[in-house]
């Protein structure tokens, strides 16, 4: 089954790091002290431009910094993979897009994810007559595995498992993003057919109970068969240049600021 949208998409990796980021607090390893800017990794997030629209996948603690660094001045929708802190704690920075776009920011996520958003950002949903301008405004949209459209762009959710937690990946045309996962159900493999580019979780070399390690991610990448696979959610165990020299053709570590188009 091939699922394609109508538009060319431009993808920018805003963050390619793990939940601690790289460099990591209190670490003096070679990667944390590296002079290679590709070893400096914000928490994992992505920005997709398509048909004049801008789609943000997850809102990291560095969201403000990421948007300034990559000239992001409009967000038409935010897609949330899950509710872990490294993926949603930047939501307050969306206040700026309320001002820029003169409307609430639509948030799309699973029912469980949006429940956690309501709990963590309660101030954004409770009445606040004493401080009406100090909170972001959101429109919540519950999604499941069914494909949906936003302003003509087809978006296909991908059911994934992050340890025991169900999470979502997303497909735009011939590009798909699958962060924070260690299992892909068969129905989601079907939805990954015909890709040009895949971004896939590959935490580190050693096993982890909720993430693919590098060896596992390479096996998944071979099975999916995208023309190019980039690995993301990377710890300080994987130096960019050294790791890339060991990877099979058509595979590489993502890095903050990586940008490409998929037609």
KEMARLUM-813768 format. One record per residue: x, z negated, y of N, C-alpha, C in turn. Coordinates in steps of 0.2 Angstrom, whole numbers, plus 5000, padded with zeros to 4 digits. Atoms other than C-alpha are relative to their C-alpha. Layout:
! residues N
+------+------+------+------+------+------+------+------+------+
:  nc1 :  nc3 :  nc2 : cac1 : cac3 : cac2 :  cc1 :  cc3 :  cc2 :
+------+------+------+------+------+------+------+------+------+
:    X :    Z :    Y :    X :    Z :    Y :    X :    Z :    Y :
...
+------+------+------+------+------+------+------+------+------+
***
This chain:
! residues 263
+------+------+------+------+------+------+------+------+------+
:  nc1 :  nc3 :  nc2 : cac1 : cac3 : cac2 :  cc1 :  cc3 :  cc2 :
+------+------+------+------+------+------+------+------+------+
: 5004 : 5000 : 4994 : 5000 : 5000 : 5000 : 5004 : 5000 : 5006 :
: 4997 : 5000 : 4993 : 5007 : 5005 : 5017 : 4996 : 4999 : 5005 :
: 5004 : 5002 : 4994 : 5001 : 4997 : 5033 : 5004 : 5002 : 5006 :
: 4996 : 4997 : 4994 : 5006 : 5006 : 5049 : 4995 : 4999 : 5006 :
: 5003 : 5000 : 4993 : 5001 : 5003 : 5067 : 5001 : 5006 : 5004 :
: 5000 : 4993 : 4996 : 4999 : 5017 : 5080 : 5006 : 5001 : 5004 :
: 4995 : 5000 : 4995 : 5014 : 5012 : 5091 : 5007 : 4999 : 4998 :
: 4993 : 5002 : 5001 : 5032 : 5012 : 5092 : 5001 : 4993 : 5002 :
: 4999 : 5007 : 4998 : 5038 : 4994 : 5093 : 5007 : 4999 : 5002 :
: 4993 : 5002 : 4998 : 5053 : 4987 : 5102 : 5000 : 4992 : 4998 :
: 4999 : 5007 : 5002 : 5059 : 4970 : 5094 : 5006 : 4997 : 5003 :
: 4994 : 5004 : 4998 : 5070 : 4957 : 5102 : 5000 : 4994 : 4997 :
: 4999 : 5006 : 5003 : 5077 : 4943 : 5093 : 5002 : 4995 : 5005 :
: 4999 : 5005 : 4994 : 5075 : 4928 : 5105 : 5005 : 4994 : 4997 :
: 4997 : 5006 : 5004 : 5082 : 4915 : 5092 : 5001 : 5002 : 4993 :
: 4998 : 4999 : 5007 : 5091 : 4917 : 5075 : 5002 : 4994 : 4996 :
: 4998 : 5006 : 5003 : 5095 : 4899 : 5072 : 4996 : 4996 : 4996 :
: 5004 : 5005 : 5004 : 5089 : 4885 : 5061 : 4997 : 4995 : 5005 :
: 5004 : 5005 : 4996 : 5079 : 4870 : 5067 : 5005 : 4996 : 5004 :
: 4995 : 5003 : 4996 : 5095 : 4862 : 5073 : 5003 : 5004 : 5006 :
: 4997 : 4995 : 4996 : 5101 : 4877 : 5082 : 5008 : 5000 : 4999 :
: 4992 : 5000 : 5001 : 5120 : 4882 : 5083 : 5003 : 5002 : 5006 :
: 4997 : 5005 : 5003 : 5131 : 4875 : 5089 : 4995 : 4994 : 4999 :
: 5004 : 5006 : 5002 : 5123 : 4859 : 5081 : 5003 : 4994 : 5004 :
: 4998 : 5006 : 4997 : 5124 : 4842 : 5090 : 5005 : 4996 : 4995 :
: 4995 : 5005 : 5003 : 5140 : 4832 : 5085 : 5004 : 5004 : 4994 :
: 4996 : 4996 : 5005 : 5148 : 4846 : 5074 : 5006 : 5004 : 5003 :
: 4994 : 4996 : 4998 : 5165 : 4853 : 5076 : 5003 : 5005 : 4995 :
: 4998 : 4995 : 5005 : 5165 : 4866 : 5062 : 5002 : 5006 : 5004 :
: 4998 : 4994 : 4997 : 5172 : 4883 : 5065 : 4995 : 5004 : 5003 :
: 5006 : 4997 : 4997 : 5155 : 4891 : 5068 : 4997 : 4997 : 5006 :
: 5003 : 5004 : 4994 : 5149 : 4878 : 5080 : 5005 : 5001 : 5006 :
: 4995 : 5000 : 4994 : 5165 : 4880 : 5090 : 5002 : 5008 : 5001 :
: 4998 : 4993 : 5000 : 5166 : 4899 : 5088 : 4999 : 5003 : 5007 :
: 5001 : 4997 : 4994 : 5169 : 4910 : 5103 : 4996 : 5007 : 4999 :
: 5005 : 4994 : 5001 : 5158 : 4924 : 5096 : 4993 : 4998 : 5002 :
: 5007 : 5002 : 4998 : 5142 : 4924 : 5105 : 4994 : 5001 : 4995 :
: 5005 : 4999 : 5005 : 5133 : 4930 : 5090 : 4999 : 4994 : 4995 :
: 5000 : 5007 : 5004 : 5137 : 4912 : 5082 : 4996 : 4995 : 5004 :
: 5004 : 5005 : 4996 : 5127 : 4904 : 5096 : 4992 : 5002 : 4999 :
: 5007 : 4998 : 5003 : 5109 : 4903 : 5089 : 4995 : 4995 : 5003 :
: 5006 : 5004 : 4998 : 5093 : 4897 : 5098 : 4996 : 4999 : 4994 :
: 5005 : 5001 : 5005 : 5079 : 4891 : 5087 : 4996 : 5007 : 4999 :
: 5002 : 4993 : 5002 : 5070 : 4906 : 5078 : 4993 : 5002 : 5004 :
: 5006 : 4997 : 4996 : 5058 : 4917 : 5089 : 5001 : 5007 : 5000 :
: 5000 : 4993 : 4999 : 5054 : 4935 : 5092 : 4996 : 5002 : 5005 :
: 5004 : 4997 : 4995 : 5047 : 4946 : 5105 : 4999 : 5007 : 4998 :
: 5002 : 4993 : 5002 : 5038 : 4963 : 5101 : 4997 : 5003 : 5006 :
: 5003 : 4996 : 4995 : 5034 : 4976 : 5114 : 4997 : 5006 : 4997 :
: 5003 : 4994 : 5003 : 5021 : 4989 : 5109 : 4994 : 5002 : 5004 :
: 5005 : 4997 : 4996 : 5010 : 5000 : 5119 : 4998 : 4997 : 5006 :
: 5001 : 5003 : 4994 : 5013 : 4991 : 5135 : 4998 : 4993 : 4999 :
: 5002 : 5007 : 5001 : 5009 : 4974 : 5127 : 5006 : 4996 : 4998 :
: 4995 : 5005 : 5002 : 5020 : 4959 : 5124 : 4998 : 4995 : 4995 :
: 5003 : 5005 : 5005 : 5018 : 4949 : 5108 : 5006 : 4995 : 4999 :
: 4995 : 5005 : 5002 : 5028 : 4933 : 5106 : 4999 : 4996 : 4994 :
: 5001 : 5003 : 5006 : 5031 : 4926 : 5089 : 5003 : 4993 : 5000 :
: 4998 : 5007 : 4999 : 5033 : 4907 : 5090 : 5003 : 4998 : 5007 :
: 4997 : 5003 : 4993 : 5038 : 4896 : 5105 : 5004 : 4994 : 4999 :
: 4995 : 5005 : 5001 : 5054 : 4887 : 5103 : 5001 : 4996 : 5005 :
: 4998 : 5004 : 4994 : 5061 : 4873 : 5113 : 5004 : 5003 : 5005 :
: 4996 : 4996 : 4995 : 5072 : 4886 : 5122 : 4996 : 5006 : 5003 :
: 5004 : 4994 : 4998 : 5057 : 4897 : 5126 : 5002 : 5002 : 5008 :
: 4999 : 4999 : 4993 : 5060 : 4896 : 5145 : 5007 : 5004 : 5001 :
: 4993 : 4997 : 5000 : 5079 : 4901 : 5143 : 5000 : 5007 : 4997 :
: 5000 : 4993 : 5003 : 5075 : 4915 : 5131 : 4996 : 5005 : 5004 :
: 5004 : 4995 : 4996 : 5062 : 4923 : 5142 : 5004 : 5002 : 5006 :
: 4996 : 4999 : 4994 : 5074 : 4922 : 5157 : 5005 : 5005 : 4998 :
: 4994 : 4996 : 5002 : 5088 : 4930 : 5147 : 4998 : 5007 : 4998 :
: 5002 : 4994 : 5002 : 5078 : 4944 : 5141 : 4994 : 5003 : 5004 :
: 5005 : 4997 : 4995 : 5067 : 4948 : 5156 : 4993 : 5001 : 4997 :
: 5006 : 5000 : 5002 : 5051 : 4943 : 5148 : 4995 : 4998 : 5005 :
: 5005 : 5002 : 4994 : 5037 : 4943 : 5162 : 4993 : 5001 : 4998 :
: 5006 : 5000 : 5002 : 5022 : 4945 : 5152 : 4999 : 4999 : 4992 :
: 5001 : 5002 : 5007 : 5015 : 4938 : 5135 : 4992 : 5001 : 5000 :
: 5007 : 4998 : 5001 : 4998 : 4946 : 5130 : 4997 : 4996 : 4994 :
: 5003 : 5005 : 5005 : 4997 : 4935 : 5114 : 5006 : 4997 : 4997 :
: 4995 : 5004 : 5004 : 5007 : 4922 : 5104 : 4998 : 5000 : 4993 :
: 5001 : 5001 : 5008 : 5008 : 4923 : 5085 : 5004 : 4994 : 4998 :
: 4997 : 5006 : 5002 : 5012 : 4907 : 5077 : 5001 : 5000 : 4992 :
: 4999 : 4999 : 5007 : 5020 : 4907 : 5060 : 4998 : 4993 : 4996 :
: 5002 : 5006 : 5003 : 5017 : 4888 : 5057 : 5001 : 4995 : 5005 :
: 5000 : 5005 : 4995 : 5017 : 4871 : 5066 : 5006 : 4996 : 5000 :
: 4994 : 5004 : 5000 : 5035 : 4864 : 5063 : 5002 : 5000 : 5008 :
: 4999 : 5001 : 4993 : 5042 : 4858 : 5080 : 5005 : 5005 : 5002 :
: 4995 : 4995 : 4997 : 5056 : 4871 : 5081 : 4996 : 5007 : 5001 :
: 5004 : 4994 : 4999 : 5042 : 4884 : 5081 : 4994 : 5000 : 5006 :
: 5006 : 5000 : 4996 : 5029 : 4877 : 5093 : 5002 : 4995 : 5007 :
: 4999 : 5005 : 4995 : 5037 : 4864 : 5105 : 5001 : 5003 : 5007 :
: 4999 : 4997 : 4993 : 5040 : 4877 : 5119 : 4993 : 5002 : 5003 :
: 5007 : 4998 : 4998 : 5021 : 4880 : 5121 : 4999 : 4998 : 5007 :
: 5001 : 5002 : 4993 : 5021 : 4871 : 5138 : 5003 : 5005 : 5004 :
: 4997 : 4995 : 4996 : 5032 : 4884 : 5145 : 4995 : 5006 : 5001 :
: 5005 : 4995 : 4999 : 5017 : 4896 : 5143 : 4996 : 4999 : 5006 :
: 5004 : 5001 : 4994 : 5010 : 4889 : 5159 : 5002 : 5005 : 5005 :
: 4998 : 4995 : 4996 : 5021 : 4901 : 5168 : 4996 : 5007 : 4999 :
: 5004 : 4993 : 5001 : 5012 : 4916 : 5160 : 4993 : 4999 : 5002 :
: 5007 : 5001 : 4997 : 4995 : 4908 : 5165 : 5000 : 5003 : 5007 :
: 5000 : 4998 : 4993 : 5001 : 4911 : 5183 : 5001 : 5007 : 5001 :
: 4998 : 4993 : 4999 : 5009 : 4928 : 5180 : 4994 : 5004 : 4998 :
: 5005 : 4996 : 5002 : 4994 : 4935 : 5171 : 4993 : 4998 : 5001 :
: 5006 : 5002 : 4997 : 4980 : 4925 : 5179 : 4995 : 4999 : 4994 :
: 5005 : 5001 : 5006 : 4972 : 4920 : 5162 : 5003 : 4996 : 4995 :
: 4997 : 5004 : 5006 : 4974 : 4909 : 5147 : 5004 : 5004 : 4995 :
: 4996 : 4996 : 5005 : 4987 : 4914 : 5134 : 4996 : 4999 : 4993 :
: 5003 : 5000 : 5007 : 4979 : 4919 : 5117 : 5005 : 4998 : 4995 :
: 4996 : 5003 : 5005 : 4986 : 4909 : 5103 : 4997 : 5002 : 4993 :
: 5003 : 4998 : 5006 : 4984 : 4916 : 5085 : 5004 : 4996 : 4995 :
: 4996 : 5004 : 5005 : 4988 : 4905 : 5070 : 4995 : 4998 : 4995 :
: 5004 : 5003 : 5005 : 4981 : 4898 : 5054 : 4996 : 4994 : 5003 :
: 5004 : 5005 : 4998 : 4967 : 4885 : 5055 : 5005 : 4993 : 5000 :
: 4996 : 5005 : 5000 : 4980 : 4872 : 5050 : 5005 : 4999 : 5006 :
: 4995 : 5000 : 4994 : 4993 : 4877 : 5063 : 4997 : 4999 : 5006 :
: 5004 : 5001 : 4994 : 4980 : 4877 : 5077 : 4998 : 4993 : 5001 :
: 5002 : 5007 : 5000 : 4974 : 4860 : 5072 : 5006 : 4996 : 5002 :
: 4994 : 5003 : 4998 : 4992 : 4854 : 5074 : 5002 : 5001 : 5007 :
: 4999 : 4998 : 4993 : 4994 : 4863 : 5091 : 4995 : 4995 : 5004 :
: 5005 : 5005 : 4996 : 4978 : 4853 : 5097 : 5002 : 4993 : 5000 :
: 4998 : 5007 : 5000 : 4985 : 4837 : 5091 : 5007 : 4999 : 5004 :
: 4993 : 5001 : 4997 : 5003 : 4839 : 5098 : 4999 : 5001 : 5008 :
: 5001 : 4998 : 4993 : 4997 : 4847 : 5115 : 4993 : 4998 : 5002 :
: 5007 : 5002 : 4998 : 4981 : 4837 : 5117 : 4999 : 5000 : 5007 :
: 5001 : 5000 : 4993 : 4984 : 4836 : 5136 : 4997 : 5007 : 5002 :
: 5002 : 4994 : 4998 : 4981 : 4855 : 5136 : 4993 : 5002 : 4999 :
: 5007 : 4999 : 5002 : 4964 : 4854 : 5129 : 4995 : 4995 : 5003 :
: 5004 : 5005 : 4997 : 4957 : 4838 : 5136 : 4999 : 5001 : 5008 :
: 5001 : 4999 : 4993 : 4949 : 4838 : 5153 : 5005 : 4996 : 5004 :
: 4995 : 5004 : 4996 : 4961 : 4833 : 5167 : 4999 : 5002 : 5007 :
: 5001 : 4999 : 4993 : 4953 : 4833 : 5184 : 5005 : 4998 : 5005 :
: 4995 : 5003 : 4996 : 4967 : 4823 : 5191 : 5007 : 5004 : 5000 :
: 4994 : 4996 : 5001 : 4981 : 4836 : 5186 : 4998 : 5007 : 4997 :
: 5003 : 4994 : 5003 : 4972 : 4853 : 5184 : 5006 : 5005 : 4999 :
: 4995 : 4994 : 5000 : 4989 : 4863 : 5187 : 5006 : 4998 : 4995 :
: 4994 : 5002 : 5004 : 5001 : 4853 : 5175 : 4999 : 5001 : 4993 :
: 5001 : 4999 : 5007 : 4995 : 4860 : 5159 : 4999 : 5007 : 4998 :
: 5001 : 4993 : 5001 : 4995 : 4877 : 5150 : 4993 : 5001 : 4998 :
: 5007 : 4998 : 5002 : 4979 : 4886 : 5146 : 5000 : 5005 : 4994 :
: 5000 : 4996 : 5006 : 4976 : 4893 : 5129 : 4993 : 5002 : 4998 :
: 5006 : 4998 : 5003 : 4963 : 4903 : 5120 : 5002 : 5000 : 4992 :
: 4998 : 5000 : 5007 : 4964 : 4899 : 5101 : 4996 : 5005 : 4996 :
: 5003 : 4995 : 5004 : 4961 : 4912 : 5088 : 5002 : 4999 : 4993 :
: 4998 : 5002 : 5006 : 4961 : 4907 : 5070 : 5000 : 5007 : 4996 :
: 4999 : 4994 : 5004 : 4968 : 4920 : 5058 : 5001 : 4998 : 4993 :
: 4998 : 5001 : 5007 : 4970 : 4922 : 5039 : 5004 : 5006 : 4998 :
: 4996 : 4994 : 5003 : 4977 : 4936 : 5028 : 4998 : 5006 : 5002 :
: 5003 : 4994 : 4998 : 4966 : 4949 : 5036 : 5004 : 5003 : 5006 :
: 4997 : 4996 : 4994 : 4974 : 4962 : 5047 : 4995 : 5000 : 5006 :
: 5004 : 5000 : 4994 : 4968 : 4962 : 5065 : 5003 : 5004 : 5005 :
: 4998 : 4996 : 4995 : 4970 : 4972 : 5081 : 5000 : 4996 : 5007 :
: 5000 : 5002 : 4993 : 4975 : 4966 : 5099 : 5002 : 5006 : 5004 :
: 4999 : 4995 : 4995 : 4973 : 4979 : 5112 : 5002 : 5007 : 4996 :
: 4998 : 4994 : 5003 : 4975 : 4993 : 5099 : 5006 : 5000 : 4995 :
: 4994 : 5001 : 5004 : 4990 : 4986 : 5090 : 4998 : 4996 : 4994 :
: 5002 : 5003 : 5006 : 4987 : 4983 : 5072 : 5005 : 4995 : 4998 :
: 4995 : 5006 : 5002 : 4995 : 4966 : 5066 : 4998 : 4998 : 4993 :
: 5002 : 5002 : 5007 : 4995 : 4962 : 5047 : 5004 : 4993 : 4999 :
: 4997 : 5007 : 5002 : 4998 : 4943 : 5043 : 5003 : 5001 : 4993 :
: 4997 : 5000 : 5006 : 5009 : 4940 : 5028 : 5000 : 4993 : 4997 :
: 5000 : 5007 : 5003 : 5006 : 4925 : 5017 : 5006 : 4998 : 4997 :
: 4993 : 5002 : 5003 : 5022 : 4916 : 5013 : 4999 : 4992 : 4998 :
: 4999 : 5007 : 5002 : 5027 : 4899 : 5006 : 5007 : 4997 : 5003 :
: 4994 : 5004 : 4998 : 5039 : 4887 : 5015 : 5000 : 4993 : 4997 :
: 5000 : 5006 : 5004 : 5042 : 4874 : 5002 : 4992 : 5000 : 4998 :
: 5007 : 5001 : 5001 : 5024 : 4867 : 4999 : 4995 : 5003 : 5005 :
: 5004 : 4999 : 4994 : 5018 : 4873 : 5016 : 4998 : 5008 : 5000 :
: 5002 : 4993 : 4998 : 5008 : 4890 : 5018 : 5002 : 5002 : 5007 :
: 4998 : 4997 : 4993 : 5015 : 4900 : 5033 : 4998 : 5007 : 5000 :
: 5001 : 4993 : 4999 : 5013 : 4917 : 5040 : 5006 : 5004 : 5002 :
: 4996 : 4995 : 4997 : 5024 : 4932 : 5043 : 4996 : 5005 : 5003 :
: 5004 : 4995 : 4996 : 5019 : 4947 : 5053 : 5003 : 5007 : 4999 :
: 4997 : 4993 : 5000 : 5020 : 4966 : 5051 : 4997 : 5004 : 5006 :
: 5002 : 4995 : 4995 : 5019 : 4978 : 5065 : 5003 : 5007 : 4998 :
: 4998 : 4993 : 5002 : 5019 : 4996 : 5059 : 5005 : 4999 : 4994 :
: 4995 : 5000 : 5005 : 5035 : 4998 : 5049 : 5006 : 4995 : 5001 :
: 4996 : 5006 : 4999 : 5043 : 4982 : 5055 : 4996 : 4994 : 4997 :
: 5003 : 5006 : 5002 : 5040 : 4965 : 5047 : 5005 : 4994 : 5001 :
: 4996 : 5006 : 4999 : 5046 : 4947 : 5051 : 4997 : 4994 : 4995 :
: 5001 : 5005 : 5005 : 5047 : 4934 : 5038 : 5005 : 4994 : 5000 :
: 4995 : 5005 : 4999 : 5055 : 4918 : 5044 : 4997 : 4994 : 4996 :
: 5002 : 5007 : 5003 : 5054 : 4900 : 5036 : 4996 : 5001 : 4993 :
: 5003 : 4999 : 5006 : 5050 : 4905 : 5018 : 5005 : 4999 : 4994 :
: 4996 : 4999 : 5006 : 5056 : 4903 : 5000 : 4997 : 5003 : 4994 :
: 5004 : 4996 : 5005 : 5043 : 4912 : 4991 : 4995 : 5005 : 5003 :
: 5005 : 4995 : 4997 : 5033 : 4928 : 4994 : 4996 : 5002 : 4994 :
: 5005 : 4998 : 5005 : 5017 : 4931 : 4984 : 5000 : 5007 : 4999 :
: 5001 : 4993 : 5002 : 5014 : 4947 : 4975 : 4996 : 5004 : 5005 :
: 5004 : 4997 : 4996 : 5001 : 4952 : 4987 : 5003 : 5002 : 5007 :
: 4996 : 4999 : 4994 : 5013 : 4950 : 5002 : 5005 : 5005 : 4999 :
: 4995 : 4994 : 5002 : 5026 : 4961 : 4993 : 4996 : 5007 : 5001 :
: 5004 : 4994 : 4999 : 5012 : 4974 : 4993 : 5000 : 5002 : 5007 :
: 5000 : 4998 : 4993 : 5011 : 4973 : 5011 : 5007 : 5001 : 5004 :
: 4993 : 4998 : 4997 : 5030 : 4975 : 5014 : 5002 : 5006 : 4997 :
: 4998 : 4993 : 5002 : 5030 : 4992 : 5006 : 5001 : 5005 : 5006 :
: 5000 : 4995 : 4995 : 5036 : 5006 : 5017 : 5003 : 4998 : 5006 :
: 4997 : 5002 : 4993 : 5046 : 4996 : 5030 : 5007 : 5004 : 5001 :
: 4994 : 4998 : 4998 : 5060 : 5003 : 5040 : 5005 : 4994 : 5002 :
: 4996 : 5006 : 4999 : 5066 : 4985 : 5046 : 4996 : 4994 : 4998 :
: 5003 : 5007 : 5002 : 5063 : 4968 : 5039 : 5005 : 4995 : 5003 :
: 4996 : 5006 : 4998 : 5069 : 4952 : 5047 : 4997 : 4994 : 4995 :
: 5001 : 5005 : 5005 : 5070 : 4938 : 5033 : 5004 : 4994 : 5000 :
: 4997 : 5006 : 5001 : 5074 : 4920 : 5031 : 5006 : 5000 : 4995 :
: 4994 : 5001 : 5005 : 5092 : 4917 : 5024 : 5004 : 4994 : 5003 :
: 4998 : 5006 : 4997 : 5096 : 4899 : 5029 : 5008 : 4999 : 4999 :
: 4993 : 5002 : 5001 : 5113 : 4896 : 5021 : 5002 : 5003 : 4993 :
: 4997 : 4998 : 5007 : 5124 : 4899 : 5005 : 4997 : 4996 : 4995 :
: 5002 : 5004 : 5005 : 5118 : 4884 : 4996 : 4992 : 4999 : 5000 :
: 5008 : 5000 : 5001 : 5100 : 4881 : 4989 : 4997 : 4995 : 5005 :
: 5004 : 5005 : 4995 : 5087 : 4873 : 5000 : 4992 : 5001 : 4997 :
: 5007 : 5000 : 5003 : 5069 : 4868 : 4994 : 4995 : 5003 : 5004 :
: 5005 : 4997 : 4996 : 5060 : 4877 : 5008 : 5002 : 5006 : 5003 :
: 4997 : 4994 : 4997 : 5071 : 4892 : 5013 : 5003 : 5004 : 4995 :
: 4995 : 4995 : 5004 : 5079 : 4907 : 5004 : 5007 : 4998 : 5003 :
: 4993 : 4999 : 4999 : 5097 : 4905 : 5003 : 5003 : 5007 : 5001 :
: 4998 : 4993 : 4999 : 5108 : 4920 : 5006 : 5000 : 5004 : 4994 :
: 5000 : 4997 : 5007 : 5109 : 4925 : 4988 : 4993 : 5002 : 4999 :
: 5007 : 4999 : 5001 : 5090 : 4924 : 4986 : 4997 : 5005 : 5005 :
: 5002 : 4996 : 4995 : 5087 : 4933 : 5002 : 5002 : 5007 : 4999 :
: 4998 : 4993 : 5002 : 5098 : 4948 : 4997 : 4996 : 5003 : 4994 :
: 5004 : 4998 : 5005 : 5088 : 4949 : 4981 : 4993 : 5002 : 5002 :
: 5006 : 4998 : 4997 : 5072 : 4949 : 4991 : 5000 : 5007 : 5004 :
: 4999 : 4994 : 4996 : 5079 : 4962 : 5003 : 5001 : 5007 : 4995 :
: 4999 : 4994 : 5005 : 5084 : 4974 : 4988 : 4993 : 5002 : 4997 :
: 5007 : 4999 : 5003 : 5066 : 4972 : 4981 : 4996 : 5003 : 5005 :
: 5005 : 4997 : 4994 : 5057 : 4976 : 4998 : 5003 : 5007 : 5001 :
: 4997 : 4993 : 4999 : 5069 : 4991 : 5001 : 4999 : 5002 : 5006 :
: 5000 : 4997 : 4994 : 5068 : 4992 : 5019 : 5007 : 5003 : 5002 :
: 4994 : 4996 : 4998 : 5080 : 5004 : 5028 : 5006 : 4995 : 5002 :
: 4996 : 5005 : 4997 : 5088 : 4989 : 5037 : 4997 : 4993 : 4999 :
: 5003 : 5007 : 5000 : 5086 : 4970 : 5034 : 5005 : 4996 : 5004 :
: 4996 : 5005 : 4996 : 5092 : 4957 : 5046 : 4998 : 4993 : 4997 :
: 5001 : 5006 : 5002 : 5093 : 4939 : 5041 : 5000 : 4995 : 5006 :
: 5001 : 5004 : 4994 : 5087 : 4925 : 5052 : 4999 : 4992 : 4998 :
: 5000 : 5007 : 5001 : 5085 : 4906 : 5053 : 5006 : 4997 : 4997 :
: 4994 : 5001 : 5003 : 5103 : 4904 : 5050 : 5004 : 4993 : 5003 :
: 4997 : 5006 : 4999 : 5113 : 4888 : 5049 : 5008 : 5001 : 5002 :
: 4993 : 4999 : 4998 : 5131 : 4885 : 5055 : 5005 : 5001 : 4994 :
: 4996 : 4998 : 5006 : 5137 : 4888 : 5037 : 5001 : 5007 : 5000 :
: 4999 : 4992 : 5000 : 5136 : 4907 : 5040 : 5003 : 5002 : 5007 :
: 4997 : 4997 : 4994 : 5148 : 4914 : 5053 : 4998 : 5007 : 5000 :
: 5003 : 4994 : 5000 : 5142 : 4930 : 5059 : 5005 : 5006 : 4997 :
: 4996 : 4994 : 5002 : 5157 : 4942 : 5057 : 5002 : 4999 : 4993 :
: 4998 : 5000 : 5007 : 5163 : 4935 : 5040 : 4995 : 5001 : 4996 :
: 5006 : 4998 : 5004 : 5146 : 4935 : 5033 : 4998 : 5007 : 4999 :
: 5002 : 4993 : 5000 : 5142 : 4952 : 5038 : 5005 : 5004 : 4996 :
: 4995 : 4997 : 5004 : 5158 : 4958 : 5030 : 4999 : 5000 : 4993 :
: 5001 : 5001 : 5007 : 5152 : 4952 : 5013 : 4993 : 5003 : 4998 :
: 5007 : 4998 : 5002 : 5134 : 4959 : 5014 : 4999 : 5007 : 4998 :
: 5001 : 4993 : 5003 : 5127 : 4975 : 5005 : 4999 : 5004 : 5006 :
: 5002 : 4996 : 4995 : 5125 : 4990 : 5015 : 4992 : 5000 : 5002 :
: 5007 : 5000 : 4998 : 5109 : 4990 : 5026 : 4997 : 4993 : 5001 :
: 5002 : 5007 : 4998 : 5109 : 4971 : 5028 : 5005 : 4997 : 5004 :
: 4996 : 5003 : 4995 : 5116 : 4960 : 5042 : 4997 : 4994 : 5002 :
: 5003 : 5006 : 4997 : 5114 : 4943 : 5050 : 4997 : 5003 : 5007 :
: 5003 : 4999 : 4994 : 5102 : 4944 : 5065 : 5004 : 4996 : 5005 :
: 4996 : 5004 : 4994 : 5109 : 4937 : 5082 : 4995 : 5000 : 5006 :
: 5004 : 5001 : 4994 : 5101 : 4931 : 5098 : 5001 : 5006 : 5004 :
: 4999 : 4994 : 4995 : 5098 : 4946 : 5109 : 5000 : 5007 : 4996 :
: 5000 : 4994 : 5003 : 5098 : 4959 : 5095 : 4993 : 5003 : 5002 :
: 5006 : 4996 : 4998 : 5086 : 4973 : 5100 : 5000 : 5007 : 4997 :
: 5000 : 4994 : 5003 : 5080 : 4988 : 5091 : 4992 : 5003 : 5000 :
: 5007 : 4997 : 5000 : 5065 : 5000 : 5090 : 4998 : 5003 : 4993 :
: 5003 : 4997 : 5007 : 5054 : 5005 : 5075 : 4994 : 5004 : 5002 :
: 5006 : 4996 : 4998 : 5043 : 5020 : 5076 : 4995 : 5001 : 4994 :
+------+------+------+------+------+------+------+------+------+
***
